[in-house]
Amino acid sequence: MLHELSIARGDGSYTTMLQKIARADVRVLDALLIAPLEEQERRDLLEVLEDRYDRASTVITTQVPTKKLASPSQIPRSPTRSAIE
């Protein structure tokens, strides 16, 4: 999904792609954070999660040990942060 958003940004279809992602009833983000995210990828992910907040289900899976995940206090205040607290 993040790769698709990067391509969409380059070809001018970014907004359309975000709308398509937001419309899905359920979105599964599998194996998230297996590799470090670039700054733009983090922004894209936050945009997707905020667009879906209170509207549709998003399932996130990861193989990253919980000790290595950011604590809620390290995540900037946003609707997404509220959802994980």
N, C-alpha and C positions, 0 to 999 in steps of 0.2 A: 504494500500500500504506500509506504513512504517513497519508494522508488517511482511508483506511478505518479505520485504528487509532484515529485521533482521534474519528471518529464512534462507533466501538465503545466507546470510553471513556465517551462521553456517554450511550449507551443501555444500558450495563451488560453488553455482550457482549465486552468487551476480552479476557478470558481465553480465551473460545471462539475469537475471531479469532486470537489468538497460537497456539493449538493447531492451528488449521486451517493457518496459515502454516508451522508446524513440521513438519506431516505431509507436505507436498509433497516429492517425491523431489528435484526441482531447483527452485530459486527464482532467477529472473533479476531483478536490480535494475538496470534500464536507466537510463542518463543520471543516475546518482546525483551529487549535489552540483552540479547545474547551477544551482541556486538555494541560497542559504544555508539551513541547517536551523535551526529554532527549537529551544530547549532540550529541549522535550518530544519533538520529532521525533528528536533525537539519542539520547535515552533509549530511545525505541521501536525505533530502528534497532539499537542495541546489544542490546536485549532479544531481538530477532528473531535477530540473528547468534549470540548466546550460546545461544539455544534450539536452533539448528541445528548448532552446533559439534560435530564428530565424529559427527554423525547423518545429515546430508543435505548435498547440494551446493548452494552458493550462488555464482552468477556475478554479478559486479559490473562494470558498464561505466560509464565517465564520459568526458566531453569536456574535463574540467578538465586543464590542462597539469600534468605531474608536478611542476614546480617550485612549483606552488601547493598541492599536497597536503601534508598534515601528515606529518612524518617519524615513523617508529615511536617515537622517543623522546618525541614530544609526545602520544602516545596513552596514556591510563591503562592500567596493567597489568590484563589480563583475558584470558580464553581467546581472545577475538577478536584482541587484539594479538599473542598467540603465533602465531596462524594467519597473520598477514601478515608476520611477521618471517622 
